[in-house]
Amino acid sequence: MAELPEIELLRRDLDREVSDKKLKSVDVPGAGLVKHPKKAGFVKDLAGVKIHSVSRAGLLLLLKVDDDRYVALSLGERSRLTRNQAKDAAVTGTALVLTFTQGGQLRLVDPKKQASAELLTADELADRHPEITRLGLDAVDEPIAWTDFAGRLVRREGKLKTVLMDPTFLVGIGPMYSDEILFHAGLRFDREPSKLSNQEIRRLYRAVVETVHEAVKYGGTSLGADGWVGLSGKPGDYQQFLAVYKRDGEMSPRARGPIVKTRFGGGYTYYCEQTQV
């Protein structure tokens, strides 16, 4: 599942590629993608409108169109957005095709049928996605103040990895980047925030900011044959810098011992037993 760096990269590419372009037609080949309004209304209302800009609320991509409405796109596992020409053959799982009067198409490919698309006013956006009003710190959207980060962190209860993945604390951090952040901070996944020292909090703060920005710098992380790709279809390069995630059994970059994989919540976590304390 794409996390904050990958969604931000898509937002930037979309804003550059489709802003100020007028829609000629909209095609929704299958069922289940459009959540609001009904599919027929979604297709009809978007025909002929212009996309003015592309923004982001957490991991929700927002394409602003005429009369102050938004196409809200939520991506699922293995979902991807691609720029195409009309002559390009449709691939399996194509769920949405936006055809522009000039400049080809934007396609949403959703093989696992986990993505969603909505056409919403600003009021409807807040009503249908109340979670965006409770979002925490966004490491890409604006600089995070150390004092703000520390103050919010120490008031949190629960295991440190769970806290990092809570969108009301940090936006868009999932299983992969939380493991990387904790490795670079030298902290175990099951530490409690209230018991961290000031020095440990500072290390965690630096690890959050640096990990997210480095991942964006290197084009995101693409793992496996069906891994994340950008709008052009190009995979990211940050996977070559992953220190622990899905590297269990390999030697730790900082110790003479292997990276460990252990159960955490409904999945796994990866860490270095010797250097994460």
N, C-alpha and C positions, 0 to 999 in steps of 0.2 A: 504494500500500500504506500502510495506517495506521501511524503511528509512535507513539512514546511518548505525546505529548499526547493524541492521539485515543483510544488504548486506555485511558488513565487516565480520560478523560471518560466513556467507556462504562462503566468499572468503577464510577465514582461514581453514574451514572444507574441502573445495574443494582442496586447496593446499596440505593439509595433506593426503587426501583420493585418489586423482586421479593423482597427479603429478608423473611422471616417469612410467605411465601406458600406454600400447599400445592398440589402438583401433582395435577391431576385425571387428566390423560392426557398421553401423549407420542406424537407422530407424526413419523416420518421418511419423507417421501414418496419419496425416491430412494435410490440406492445410493452407497456410497463415503464418506459423511460419517462414519459411526461407525467408529472404529478399535479400540475396546475397550470392553466385551466385544463379542460378536457383536450385531448389530442387535436381534434378538429379546430378548436378555437386557438390553440397554440400555433398551429400551422398558418391559419388564416390571418391572425393578428400580426405575425412577424413578416409576412410577405410585404416587400416594399419599404420597410423601415431601415434606418441607418444605425449602425453601431457607432456610438460616439467615443466610448472609452472602455477599458477593462480594468476592474479593480478586484479586490479580494477582501473577504470578511472571514478571518480564520483560514480554513481550507476551502471555503466556498468561493468559486469564481463568479464574478458579476459582470456581465456584458450590458452596459447601459445603452438603451435604445431610445428612439423617439418617445416623446411625451412622458419622460421620467419613469420609465419602467426598466426592469432588469431581467435579462435571461440569467437565471441562477443555475449554475452547473456544479453538481457534486460528483466527484469521480469515485469509482470503486476500485477494488483490487484488479489490476491488469488493465484498467481503463486507460485510454490514451486519446489525445487530440492530434489530428494531423491536417496539414495543408495539402490540398490535392487539386488536380485539374479534373474537370468534368469527365474527361475521357478515361481517367484512371479506373481500373476495375475495383469494385467494392470488395473489401475483405470480409471474412466471416466475423460476425459480431458487430457490423456497422449499425449503429443505433440512431444516429442523427446526421443529417447532411444539410449544411447551410450553404447555399449557392449565391455568390455575389454577382452583381451586375458587371463588375470588373474584378478580376483577380482570383478566379477559380473558386474553390470550395474550402470549407472547414468541416471536418468529419469527426464525430465521436465514435470510437470503437470500444465496445463494452462487452467482451466475450462472456463475462460471468454475470451480466445483467444486474450489476450493483449500482450503476450510476443513476442519476436523476437529473431532470431538466424542468424548470418552472419559468413562467413569465409572470412577474410580480411587480406591483407598485412598491414604493418604499414602505408604506404601512403594511402591506401584505408580507413583505420580506421580514419585517420584525415579528409579525404575528406567526408566520409559519416557521421561522427560524429564531426562536427566542434565545437560543444559545449564543448568538452573535452579540447579544447585549451583555453577556457575562464573560467575554473573552479576557484572558489574562495578558501577560506581557508578550509582545511580538518582537522577536529578535531581528527581524528584517524590516519591519514597518517603521520603526523609530529606535533611536539609541535607548538602551535600558540603563537607568541609573542604578549604580551599585546599592545605594541606600534603599531604593524602592524594592529591588530584588531581594535584598537581605530581610527587609521588614516583612515582606509577603511570605518568604520562605519559612521563617521561624514560627509563624502562626499556623503553619500547616501540620496536620497529623497524618500518620501513615508512613509507609516505606518510601524511601527517596525516589526510587524508579517510578513508583505510582504517582508521586507528586509531580515529577517532571512531565509525565504523560497526561496530566490533568489540564485540559484546555483553559480552565479558569485560572490556572497559574501561568502556564506557558503555552503559546499557540503552536500547534502543529508538530509537537515532539512525540514520536511514536517509539516502538520497540527498538528500532535500529539506532536512531540518533541518541536516545537516552542511554543506551549501552556505551556508545562512543563518548558521550559527554562524561559519564561516570568514570570511564577509564582515564580520560585526560585529567579529570579532577582527582584521581586516586582514591575514589570513595566506593564503598560497597553499595550494592543496590538496595540492601535491607536496612541501611542506617535510618535513623529518625531525624528529621530536620531540626527539631528543638535541641538535639544533643550535639550538633555540629559546632566546632569552634569558629571564631571569626576568620581564622586563616583558611579553614576548610570551606567556608561559605565563599570567600574570595576566590579560591581555586575553582569552585563550582561555577561561579559567575563568569569567570574568564573562559572556562570550558564551554559553557552554553554559547556565549557570543562568538568565540573563535570557531567552534565546530560548525555552527550554522552558516557563518559567513564563508568559511573555507569550502563547505559543500556547495554553496551557491557559486562561488568562484570557479569551481571545477565542473560545473554543469550538472550537479546532482549525482545520485547513486543509482546505478543500473546493475541489478543482480539477476543472473539467469537469462535464459533465452527469451523469456517474456518480461524482462525487466523494464523499468521506466525508460521512456524515450521522450525527447523534447518534441516541439511542434514540427520540426524538420525531419523527425525520425531518427535523429542522432542520439545515441546513448550518452549518459554522463560519464565522467572520469573519476569521480570521488571514490568509487569502490576500491581503487588501488591504494587509497589511504586509510581504509577501514582497519582499525587496530584489533578489535575483538569480535565484532558482530559476525556470527556464523563462521568463526574461525577456530572453533573448539578443536583441541588436539594439536594445533600449531603452537610453536613457541611464542610466548609473550614478547612483545617488542621491548619490554622493560625488565624482564626477569628470566632466570634460567628455569623456567617451568612452563607447562602448557596452559593455554587459555581453556577455561572451564565453562561448560554448559550445564545449567541447572534449571529446574522447573521454577516458574514464577507466574503467579496468577493463572491465566488460561494458556500461557505459552512458555517461552524459555527466556533466559537472560544469559549473557556471555560476559565473562570478566576474568581478570587476572587475580588469582588468590593471593599472590605474594605482595602485590603493590597497591591493591585496592583494600582499604581498611575502614 
